[in-house]
Amino acid sequence: MAGILVADDHPLVREGLRKLLSRAGFCVVGEAQTGEETLSKASELHPDLVIYDLVMPGGGLHGLQALCQRFPGVKVLAITALDAPTLAQEVLRAGAHGLVAKTADPEEILSAVHAVLRGELFLPKEAGLTAREEEVLALLGQGLRLAEIAERLGISTKTVESHLENLKEKLGCRSVPELRALALRARNPTDSPSPEGDETLG
């Protein structure tokens, strides 16, 4: 059973998440109200996943980055009430494995938790990824190369290249190797993938 640390400065949000997660069979190992307390609890409790509020005191993107850097083996799902078009990019760049809105349906929040624990990136629908782009990103994270992705999905390599260009733009990556590194980190955050061998992907 996965252990989850819930970090949010609003007691009602923490209580709601605890009840939702517990009903779904997860174990909430602890709660935190600030960025500093989150770091302390993560060190003490060794959770599998941290649900991290972006606007709690001592939090924000800097606090998120500190958490991800200090505990690279812990999955992190950011949660927010903010509505910013580039927030998904910023959260991923800070080292988190997903982003979900506090206003999302309970089913979507649980889907985000399951996806991140499986080693997948999870982005809200507002991030604008199509279902096919999500498939391409997932296969990229499995280590497949361009031709292998095309064969697996039954599409042309040109179409895969087009999806990769869209993914780079939407996720703020400058190259496909950077995109692959992002997807690989989500699957195994303790890995430090080297993109040099990806020159054939652009």
N, C-alpha and C positions, 0 to 999 in steps of 0.2 A: 504494500500500500504506500503510495507516494505521500511524503510529508510536505506540507505547504505552510509557509510563513506569510501571513497577511499583514501588509504594511500600509496603513491609512490613518490619517489623523481624525477621522470622523467615526465615533463609536458605532453609529447606526450602520455605516457602510461595512465596518469590520464584522458586525454581528450578522448582517445579511449575507456576506460572503461566507462566513463560517457555517451558517445554516445550509446554504446552497451546496457548499463543498462537502459537508458532512453527509447530506442526503445522497450525494452522488458517490459516496464511498471513499472519499479522500480523508486523510488525517490532517487537521490543522494543528501543527505542532506549536504555534505561537503567534503572537500579534505584536505589532510595533506601531508607534505613533509619529516617529520622526525618522529622518534619514540616518541620524547617528544611532538611534535605537535599533534600526534595521540591521546595521552593520554588526552591532553587538549581539543581537539575537541570531543572526546568521552564523556567526562564529560559534555561538553556544549550542545551537540546535541542529546545525547541519541539515537544513531542509533540502528537498529535491527541487523545489520551486519556490520562488518569492513572487507574490503578487504585489506590485510596487506602485503606489500612488505618486503621480508626478508632481503634485502641488502641495504635499505635506511639508511642514517645516524641516529644513535641512535636506530636502529632497531635490526635486527638479532633475534636469538632465545631468548636472554635475554629480549629484548624489547617486543617480542611477549608474553613471559611469564608474564611480568609486566602488559601488557594490559589484558590478560586473568584473572589474579588474581585480578586486581583492578575492573574489570567490568565482573563478572561471569555471568550476565544475558545477555550479548551481544555475539552473534555468531561471530566467527572469521574464515575467510577463508584466509589462507596464499597463496601468489602468488610469484613465483620465476622464474628466468632464470637459476638457478643452476641445475646441474645434479649430485645428490649425492644419491647413493643407499639407504642410511639409513635416508635420510632427512624426509621422511614421518613419520617414527617412532619418530624422534626428534620433529617434529612439533606437533604431537599428544601429546607427553609427555609434551610439553610446555603449552598445554591447548587449542590449536586450534581445530577446528572441521573439517578441511579439508585442502587440498593442491592442487593447480592447477598450471600448467606451463604457463608462459607468452606466450609460443609458441603454446599453445593449440588452437584449432579451437574456434571461437566465440560460437558455439553451446555447446562445452564442458565446457567453462567458465560459460555459463548460466546454464548448467546442475549442475555444482558445486554450484552455488549460490542457485538454487532452492532446491537442496538436503540438504545443510546446514541449510537453513531456515526451512525446514521440520523437522529438528532435526535428520538428518542422517549424518554419516561420509562420506566424499568424498575424495577419493584418486586417483591420476593419474594412468593410466594403467601401468605405469612403476613400481608402487608399487607391482604389481604382484598378486593382489587378483583375484580369479576366480569369475564368476557370482554366483556360488553356495556359495562360502565363503562370498560374500557380502550379500546374503540372510540370511545365518546363523548369521552373525554379526547384521543385522537389527533386526532379531527376538530375538536375545539375548538382544538387546537394548529395546525391547518391554516387557522385563521381563519374557519371556518364559524360561522354564527349558529344560533340554536335551531331555526328552521324548516328551515334547510338540513340540519342534522344529522338532524332527524326524517325528512326526505324521503330522504336518503342511506341511512338504516338501515331505512326502511319502517315506522316506528313513529310514534306520536302525539307532539305537542309536550309533552303532559302527562307522557308517559313519559320524554321527554328531561329535563324539569324534575326528575322524581323521581331520575333517575340523577345529575344535577348536584348535587342536595341530598346524596345519598349520597357523592359524590366530595368535596364540600366537607368533610363530617364526617371522612371517612377520611384526607384529605390535610391537614387542619388549616387549610383556607382559610376566610376569613370571607365571601367573596362569589364569584360566578361570574367577575367581572373578575379577581380575584386568582388564581382557578383557571386562567383563560385565560392570564394572564401567566406562570404557572408552566409551562404546556404550550408556550407560544411560546418561552420562554427555552430550553427543552430543544431545540427545533428550531433556533434560531439564538441562541446565548448572547450575541452581540454586540449584539443588539437590546435596546432598552429600551421594551417595549410600554406604551402608555398605555391604561388600562382605561376611561377616561371614556366612550367611545362604546358601552359594553356595558350601558347601563342597562336595556335591554329584556330582558337575560338574568337580571336579579335581582341 
